């Protein structure tokens, strides 16, 4: 490959939606807004819930990780 040669292909740029298109596509989805302050700068994060994850799998993973962490913390305290 030559230096300073663009690696962007027509296919990659044609399939990537713009921010406006994403906002229009998910405008009816539930949204949660959180504000964070980092080093004196205020950041606002908008989380859009579009339903693309399997909720059963997510909850199972959270429960498993929590149980594992509690088990490991209990054995550390007992030792």
C-alpha positions as CSV (number, residue, x, y, z in Angstrom):
1,X,0.0,0.0,0.0
2,X,1.2,3.5,-0.8
3,X,1.6,6.2,1.8
4,X,-1.3,8.6,2.3
5,X,-3.6,6.4,0.2
6,X,-7.1,6.3,1.4
7,X,-8.3,2.9,2.6
8,X,-12.0,3.8,2.7
9,X,-14.0,1.8,0.2
10,X,-17.3,2.9,-1.5
11,X,-19.1,0.0,0.2
12,X,-18.0,1.0,3.7
13,X,-19.1,4.6,3.3
14,X,-22.4,3.7,1.6
15,X,-23.5,1.3,4.4
16,X,-22.6,3.5,7.4
17,X,-25.7,5.5,8.5
18,X,-25.3,9.1,9.5
19,X,-26.2,10.4,12.9
20,X,-29.4,12.0,11.6
21,X,-30.4,8.6,10.1
22,X,-29.8,6.8,13.4
23,X,-31.8,9.5,15.3
24,X,-34.7,9.1,12.9
25,X,-34.6,5.3,13.0
26,X,-34.6,5.1,16.8
27,X,-36.5,8.2,17.8
28,X,-39.4,6.2,19.3
29,X,-37.1,3.9,21.4
30,X,-36.8,4.5,25.1
31,X,-34.0,6.9,26.1
32,X,-32.2,7.5,29.3
33,X,-30.1,10.6,29.9
34,X,-27.2,10.8,32.4
35,X,-24.9,13.7,33.2
36,X,-21.3,13.0,34.2
37,X,-18.6,15.5,35.3
38,X,-15.1,14.6,34.5
39,X,-12.2,16.9,35.3
40,X,-14.6,19.8,35.6
41,X,-16.2,19.2,32.2
42,X,-19.9,18.2,32.0
43,X,-20.8,15.3,29.7
44,X,-24.4,14.3,28.8
45,X,-24.9,10.8,27.6
46,X,-28.1,9.7,25.9
47,X,-28.7,5.9,25.9
48,X,-31.1,4.6,23.4
49,X,-32.7,1.2,24.1
50,X,-33.4,-0.4,20.7
51,X,-34.1,-4.0,21.8
52,X,-31.3,-5.7,19.9
53,X,-30.0,-7.7,22.8
54,X,-31.5,-10.9,24.2
55,X,-32.7,-9.8,27.6
56,X,-32.7,-13.4,29.0
57,X,-29.0,-13.8,28.1
58,X,-28.1,-10.4,29.6
59,X,-29.9,-11.0,32.9
60,X,-28.4,-14.5,33.2
61,X,-24.9,-13.2,32.6
62,X,-25.4,-10.4,35.2
63,X,-26.8,-12.9,37.8
64,X,-23.9,-15.4,37.1
65,X,-21.2,-12.7,37.5
66,X,-22.8,-11.3,40.6
67,X,-23.0,-14.8,42.2
68,X,-19.5,-15.6,41.2
69,X,-18.2,-12.3,42.7
70,X,-20.1,-12.8,45.9
71,X,-18.7,-16.4,46.2
72,X,-15.2,-15.2,45.7
73,X,-15.5,-12.3,48.1
74,X,-17.0,-14.7,50.8
75,X,-14.2,-17.1,50.5
76,X,-11.6,-14.3,50.7
77,X,-13.2,-13.0,54.0
78,X,-13.3,-16.5,55.5
79,X,-9.7,-17.3,54.7
